[in-house]
Amino acid sequence: MGIQDIIEGKKQWRAHMARVKALPPDYQIVYKEIQKYFFKVGPIDLFDGSLLTGIVDFFEEGVAAGKGVLELIGNDVAAFCDDLVKDSRTYAEIYQESISGKPGTAEK
């Protein structure tokens, strides 16, 4: 990863966060909780950017439709997050496989 890649990544992240800050306060609070949850759970595809960007797109559509954030995702933020990544591998799963001692299960 070169310096240009790092700079471009920062620009994209700042643009992403500017979109989040343009959301109503209740949406921002829920987005930050979702972000914290995903950073803890660690879905592998989180860092390609499409998951969090898709959530912001979904939230922007909800705002445009005049819906509250809880109307969109329900009352349980963690359940909403789990449903989004239910078919994705997580770093926690990879770690568990690596320490389980099963040959050939750990990714290299």
Phi, psi and omega per residue, in radians:
M1 nan 2.100 -3.128
G2 -1.569 3.039 -3.125
I3 -1.093 -0.620 3.126
Q4 -1.123 -0.674 3.105
D5 -1.118 -0.705 3.123
I6 -1.133 -0.792 3.137
I7 -1.084 -0.789 3.130
E8 -1.102 -0.709 3.100
G9 -1.076 -0.714 3.114
K10 -1.154 -0.692 3.111
K11 -1.081 -0.771 3.140
Q12 -1.128 -0.720 3.135
W13 -1.142 -0.723 3.115
R14 -1.123 -0.702 3.095
A15 -1.126 -0.699 3.104
H16 -1.078 -0.836 -3.122
M17 -1.182 -0.505 3.056
A18 -1.129 -0.671 3.073
R19 -1.118 -0.700 3.127
V20 -1.116 -0.753 -3.116
K21 -1.177 -0.340 3.103
A22 -1.412 -0.212 3.112
L23 -1.301 2.753 3.042
P24 -1.046 2.743 -3.071
P25 -0.960 -0.706 -3.123
D26 -1.159 -0.625 3.067
Y27 -1.164 -0.701 3.131
Q28 -1.086 -0.732 -3.137
I29 -1.085 -0.824 -3.127
V30 -1.152 -0.706 3.115
Y31 -1.041 -0.780 -3.127
K32 -1.116 -0.618 3.082
E33 -1.189 -0.707 3.086
I34 -1.087 -0.781 -3.138
Q35 -1.054 -0.803 3.114
K36 -1.056 -0.753 -3.124
Y37 -1.078 -0.809 -3.133
F38 -1.165 -0.620 3.111
F39 -1.168 -0.516 3.082
K40 -1.351 -0.817 -3.077
V41 -1.237 -0.702 3.038
G42 1.311 0.907 3.028
P43 -1.091 2.409 -3.051
I44 -1.052 -0.665 -3.087
D45 -1.442 0.145 3.132
L46 -1.099 -0.680 -2.992
F47 -1.499 0.007 3.006
D48 -1.397 -0.172 3.019
G49 1.624 -0.307 -3.032
S50 -1.271 -0.557 -3.106
L51 -1.147 -0.948 -3.118
L52 -1.188 -0.640 3.097
T53 -1.129 -0.701 3.099
G54 -1.093 -0.642 3.101
I55 -1.146 -0.745 3.115
V56 -1.114 -0.735 3.075
D57 -1.000 -0.821 3.139
F58 -1.057 -0.757 3.126
F59 -1.157 -0.718 3.115
E60 -1.084 -0.670 3.072
E61 -1.129 -0.690 3.101
G62 -1.112 -0.719 3.100
V63 -1.103 -0.793 -3.136
A64 -1.079 -0.568 3.129
A65 -1.448 -0.102 3.119
G66 1.356 0.397 -3.140
K67 -1.649 2.644 3.013
G68 -1.368 2.734 -3.070
V69 -1.097 -0.637 -3.128
L70 -1.273 -0.394 3.014
E71 -1.149 -0.571 -3.119
L72 -1.357 -0.800 -2.982
I73 -1.870 -0.252 -3.067
G74 1.601 -3.129 -3.065
N75 -1.443 -0.292 -3.079
D76 -1.881 1.750 -3.105
V77 -1.104 -0.718 -3.124
A78 -1.113 -0.700 3.116
A79 -1.132 -0.681 3.082
F80 -1.062 -0.804 3.137
C81 -1.109 -0.793 3.136
D82 -1.040 -0.680 3.138
D83 -1.156 -0.609 3.131
L84 -1.164 -0.616 -3.046
V85 -1.954 0.337 -3.052
K86 -1.076 -0.501 -3.132
D87 -1.761 0.113 -3.125
S88 -1.743 2.539 3.020
R89 -1.357 2.601 3.115
T90 -2.041 2.810 3.073
Y91 -1.128 -0.545 3.099
A92 -1.116 -0.696 3.103
E93 -1.141 -0.736 3.120
I94 -1.080 -0.735 3.125
Y95 -1.111 -0.793 3.133
Q96 -1.040 -0.712 3.109
E97 -1.141 -0.645 -3.093
S98 -1.223 -0.549 -3.127
I99 -1.606 -0.145 -3.111
S100 -1.274 -0.316 3.106
G101 1.473 0.098 3.117
K102 -1.373 2.091 -3.109
P103 -1.149 2.384 3.078
G104 1.437 0.069 -3.133
T105 -1.686 -0.411 -3.140
A106 -1.400 2.404 3.074
E107 -1.380 2.577 -3.132
K108 -1.933 nan nan
